[in-house]
Amino acid sequence: MPYGAKCGSLACAGSRAVLALLAGALLAAPAAAQSGEPIKIGYSMAMTGGLGPNGKSALLAQKIWEEDINAKGGLLGRPVKLIYYDDQTNPATVPGIYTKLLDVDKVDLIIGGYGTNMLAPAMPVVMQRGKVFIGLLGLGVNTEFKYPKYFVMIPSGPDPKPAFTQGFFDLAMAQDPKPKTVAIVAADAEFSANASDGARENAKKAGLNIVYDKKYPPATTDFAPIVRAIAATNPDLVNINSYPPDSVGMVRAVNEIGLKPKMIGGGMVGLQNTALKAQLGPLLNGIVNYDFWLPVPKMMFPGVEDLMKKYQARAPSEGVDVLGYYMAPQAYAQLQVLAQAVEATKSLNDDKIAGNMHSGTFKTVLGDVKFAESGEWAPVARAADPVPERQRQRSRPVQGDGDADRPDSDGVCLGQVDLPLRESEIRLFGRSPDCASATRATSQPQIKLPDQLVVVELVR
């Protein structure tokens, strides 16, 4: 049985219509305009395994989109039904899932699951069937395939591999004295390989000497030997490109061994997750990492505040990331783009939808989105920025209200929204007497973290 709409939602729209006709009255709700079979959108999603926590966060946002679109009358006058299966963060399951969606479930449209490692194995099936495929946070997936109906929701631009770690290297080279050496470490898997390819390119442009450049098996659980080998090369910088279980293992090993380069991090998936931040606590001190969306004024695009309110109201009961900053806007926008292309073409024809996606600009909770020929994001003209030039590095330490179990501690509050972040800027969460006023200034939920935590995030 696929996961999907439950009776009581738009899956029962047909039976409601019959009842309405028998009663001799029309339904007053917007769903009354819907008729016929649902438009079925199918995909795989990591609900278990290493990507499971982020995948379930994305899924909640997608469910909210399904409810929102159906409340507005669906697509092409028909209800929409999402059909999805757990890929278990296992690339081997992905081809079979998409074959089943197309041959057994007879879905009308498909989208990509979450993550580079889950998108790449779907591509042969997708290409053979000629389907439009919008991936979710896939890095450089189409670089080799060059499939004209591939698109992706990730703000890394038309040259995604180096863009992913460009902010990390730009920030590192702004130091005085400048770093001279770098270690690059990555899992032997699609995402990490693509990210480390870009890191090498950035290191070369910066004139850095690469003193360590190795991959580890994806099943690795003991990262201490890897960190010791890196420490033996005494690098100024350490670039880590990892999926969530590896990211946690790396952070613990770095702290256990005491590796302290000038900067470390850059491409660590998973550390954006609120639960992992709370779990790792002060072990995250000094980690410099990326993020894609935060609730700051420059990123409060139309519709995103409403989405986040709905998401955060449901997240605790759904058992997912309580803030949802990393996954929810991306996942919701993924379906917004598809829906707008369907409505613009008045069609479910993949060729027509792909043509519209290559030529159109889409209004999403992430702002205007336009696609390059490769399916990556293209630059979008925006209004002139009235904010004056500022230093590339900005910090905003904030303090929480303490921990009832630890009277001598200061908590850390997340969600401060008074700093508009731009490309390559950083945000620091730490300790400061300004936390109370910062908390009052935002409706975003606050999360209690251990004292002395400083999380450094690169926002691109």
N, C-alpha and C positions, 0 to 999 in steps of 0.2 A: 504493500500500500504506500503510495507517495504521500508525503506531507503536503498539506494544502488547505484550501478553504473548508471551513466546517459548516454544517447545516446551521442555519441561523444567520449566516452571512450571505453574500451574493451567490453562493453555490446553490441556494434554494430559490433563486429569483424566478425560475420557471414555475415552480409550484405556487409561489405567491401570485404570479400573474393569472394562473388558472383560477385561484380562489377569488381574485379580484373580478374576473369576468363573470364568475358564477354569482357574485354578489351584485353585479351590475354597476360597479363603481371602479374608478381608476385609483391606483395608489398615488398618494400625494408626494411620496419621497422621490428624490432624484433618480433612484434606481428604477422607478417605474418606466423610464424611457428606454431601459435596456430590454432587448428581446433576443431570442435565438440562443445558440450554444455559446458558452463562455469562450473567450479568446484565451488559450492556454499558453503560458510562458514557462518553459522548463529550464532547469539548470541543476548543477551539482553544487553543494555547499559543505564546507568543512564544519561539521557540528560536533565532531569528536576528534581526538588526536591533537597534535601540536598546535594546529591553527584553530581548533575548536572554539576557544573563548572569543577570539575575534570574529570567527564565522557566525557564531550565534548572535553576536552584537549586530552584524550586518543583516542577519535574517530578521531580527526584530524591526529594523528600519524598513526592510522590504515588505514586511507584513503591514506596516503602517501605510506605506505607499499603496498597497493593494486596497486597503480600506478607504483611503482618500480618493483614489481614482474611481472606485465603484460608487462612492457617495456622490460623485459628480456625474454619474451616468455611464461610467466605463469607457471603453474605446470603441469607436465606430458604432456606437449605440448598443454594444454588447458588454456583458459583464466580463471581468478579467479574473482569471484563476491562476495562481502560482503553483507550480508542481516542482518539488525539489527533493533530492535524495542526498543522504550523508555520504560524502566521498571519504570520510574518515582520515583526512589529510594524507591519503594514500594515492599517489599518481596512477597506480595500476588499476584503480577502480573507475577512473574517469571516463575512458572510452566506452566502457560498457554502460555507464549511466546515460551518456548522450545517445547511444544507440537505442536504448530502451525508451528514452523520452520521445525519440522521433518515430520509432517503429511500433512501439506498444501503446504508449500514452498518446501518440499522434498530436504532439504539441504543435501549435501554430508558429511559435517563435522560441528561440533559445537565447539565453545570456550566459556569460561566463561565470564560473565560480570565483572563489577568492584565492588570490595568490598566484605568483608566477609558476610555481611547481605544479599547480592544479590546472592552470590554463594551457600550458604547452602540450600536455598529453591529449587534450581535447581537439587540438587543431587538425589532425588528419581526418577525423570524422566530420568536423565542421566544414572543412574544405571540400571533402568528397560530396557532401550534401548541398554545398553552395549556400550555406546559411549565414545571415548576419550574426556576428558574435561580439558582444560588448563585455570585455573582461573587467574584473574588479581588482585594482591594485596589482597589476601584472607589470613587471619591469622588463622592457625590451623583448617581449614575447614574439613580436612580429618582425624582428630584425632579420631573421633568417627565412621565415615563411613568406613574407611579403604578400600576404593575402589581402586583397582589396576590400573585403567585407569585415575585416577585423578592426575593432575600436576598443579603447580602454579608458577606464576612469582612474587616472593617476596624474597628478599635476607635475609631471617631470618633463613635459615639453617634447619637441620633435627629436631631440637627441637624448633619450632617457638614461642610458647607462652612465655617462659621466655626470649628468645633471643630478643623479641621486645622491652623490657624495660631494658635489661641488661646494655646497655651503660649508661642509666640514673642513675641506681643504682651504677655502677662502679665509675662514676664521683662523685656522691654524697659521697661515702665512701672514696674517696681520699682526702676529706676535713679534716682540722685539726683545731679545734676538730671535731671528727667524729659525724655525726648525730645519734640520738638514737631512734627517733620515726618517724613514717610515717603515712599519711592518704592516703587511696586508694579510689577513687571515679570513678564510671563508669555508663554508661547507661545500662539499662536492655535489652540488645540486644546482638546478637552473637559476633560481633567484640569486643565490650567493655568487655564482659564476659570473652572471651579468653585472652585478654590483661591483665585484672585484675588477672586472674588465674596465669599468668606468673609473674605479679608484686608481688603477695603474695609469690611465690616461691623465687624470688630474695630477697625480704625483709627478709625471713626466713634465707636464706644463709648468708645474711649480718648481722644477729643478731639484726635486727631492731624490735622494738615493734610497732605493728599496733594498733593505737589509734582510727582510724576511717576507716570503711570498709563497704560502702553502695552503692547501685545502685539506680538510679532515673529513672522514666518512660521516654521512648524515646520521648514522646510528650512534655516534659518539656520545658517551655520558660522562666521561672523566676528562675535564678540560685542563686539569692541572699540568700534565706534561706539555700540552700545547703552549700554555702561558709561560712555563719555565723556558721553553725553547725560544719564545719571543723575547723574554727578559734577557736571555743570554746574548742577544744581538744589541741590547741597549738602545732601542729606537727612541727618537724624539716623539714620534706619533705612532699610534696603533689604530688602524682602521679595521673594524670587525663587521662582517656582513653575515648575518645569522637570522634564523627563524626562532620563534619564541622559546622552545626548550633549550636551544643552544645559547640564546642570549642570556637566559637565567644562569646556565652553567658557566658561561664566560664571566659574568659579573661576580659570581661566587668565587671562582678560581682567581680572578684578578685581585680580589680582596684578601683571599687566603695567602697568596704568594707575595702580595705587596708590590705588584707592578704599578709604577707611578711615572708614566711618560708625561710629556707636556700636555698632550691631549689624547683621548682614547674614545672610541665609539664610531659613530658615523652612519652605520647601516644596520642597526640592531632592531629587527622587528619584534614586537611583543612588549617592549618596555614602555610603550604608549598606553598599555592597558592599565586601568586604575587598580585592579586587584594585584597585578604584579608590582606596581609601584609601592603599594601598601605592604606587600609581602617582603620585598627586598629592602625597603626602608633606606637607612643611611648607607647601605652598600652601593647605592646608586650615586653617591657623592662623586662628582668629577666626571661622570659619564656625559659625553656630548653626543646627542642623538637628534634625529629628525622627527618632525610631525607634519601633518598636512592641513589640519584645521584646528583652530582654538577659538573660544568665544570672545574675541576681541573686536572692537568696532570695525576695523577694516575687513573683517571676514563675516560680518553679520549681513549676509545677502538675503534678499526677499525669500521668505518661507523657512529659513533655517531655524529661526527661533521657535516657530510653531512646531517644527519637527522635533527639536531637542526637548521641548516641554513634554510632548507626547511620549517620546522615547524614555526620558528619565522618570516619568510617572509610572511606566510599566516595567522598567528594567529590574527593579528588585524582585518583583514577583516572577519574572521570566528567568531570573538567575544569570543575568548577563552584566557586562561592564556598566556600572551605574552612571557613568558620565557619557560614554559613547562617542567621545570627540573623534576618535581615530576612524571608526568604521561607519557610523550612522550617516553622516552627510554624503560620503562617497557611494554607499549602497543605495540610498534614496535617489541620488542624482543619476545613477546608472539606469534606473527604470524611468525616470523623468525623460531622459534623452530618447529612449526607445519609444515611449508613448508619444512624444512630440513628433518624431519621425513618422510614426504610423498615422497620426492625425493629419500631418501635412500632406502625405501621399494618398490618404484615404484608402490604404491598401495594406495587406499583409505580405505582399510580394517582396522577397528579400532583396532583389536587384533594385527595386524602386526605393526601398527604405535605405539601402546603402548609398544610393545616389544622393538622397536628401541629406544624409548624415555627412557626406563629404562637402556639401555646398552650404549647409545651414549653420546657424548659430543658435545654441540651445540655452534657454533660461532655466537655471537649476538652483538648488540650494547652495551650490558652490559658486554661484555667479554665472556669467556667460561662458559657455564652453563651445569651442570650435575645434574641429579635427584636421590634422595634417593628412597628407596622402597616405602615410604609414598607419594611420589610425591613432597615433599619439596626439596629445593636445597641441594645438597650434596657438600662437599668440593672438590675443583678442584686444582690439583697440579699446582703451578705457579713457574715461574723463581725466583731465589733468588732476594730479594729486596736490591738494592744497597744503599738505603737511610739509613743513620745512625739512631740509636735509638734516639728518641726525647721524651720530656716530654709528658705525656698523654694529658695535657691541653695546647692548643695553641690558641692564639688570634691574629686577624688581623683587627684592626679598620681601616675603610676607610671612606673618606669624599666626599660628592658630591659637586656640583657647586652652591648650594643654590637654592632658590625658588624666581622666579621673583616677586611673590606676597608678599613675606616675605623677604626683603633685609637682615634682620639680622639673617636669618636662614641658616643652613648648610644642604644640602640634603644628602642622603645616597645612595651610588652606590652599586648595587649587580652585581655579575658576575666576581669578581676577581678570577683569575685562578692560582696564583703563589704558593698556599699552597696545596701540596698533602695531602689529608685527608685519614686517615686510621681508622680501627675499634676503636670505642669509643672515637675518637678525636672530638673536637668541632670546630666550625667556628663562629667567632663573626663578625657581621657587625656593625660598629659604626662610630665614627668621627676621622679623622686623616688628616694631610696635605698631605698624600701620595696618595689621591684618584685620582688626575689628572694623575699621572704616572700609577696607577693601571688601569685606564680607557683606557689609550693608549695601555697598554700591552695586552688587550683582545678585541676580536671582539664581545663578548657577549653584548646584549643590556643592557643599563643602565636604571634603573627605579627610579624615584624620590620618595623618602619617607620623612616623617617629620624629623626634626632635633632631635638629641639625641636618635634615635632608635637604640637599640641593639638587634639583633635577634640571639639567641643561638640555633644552630642546631647540634644534634648528628648524625653523619654519620656512618652507619654501613656497 
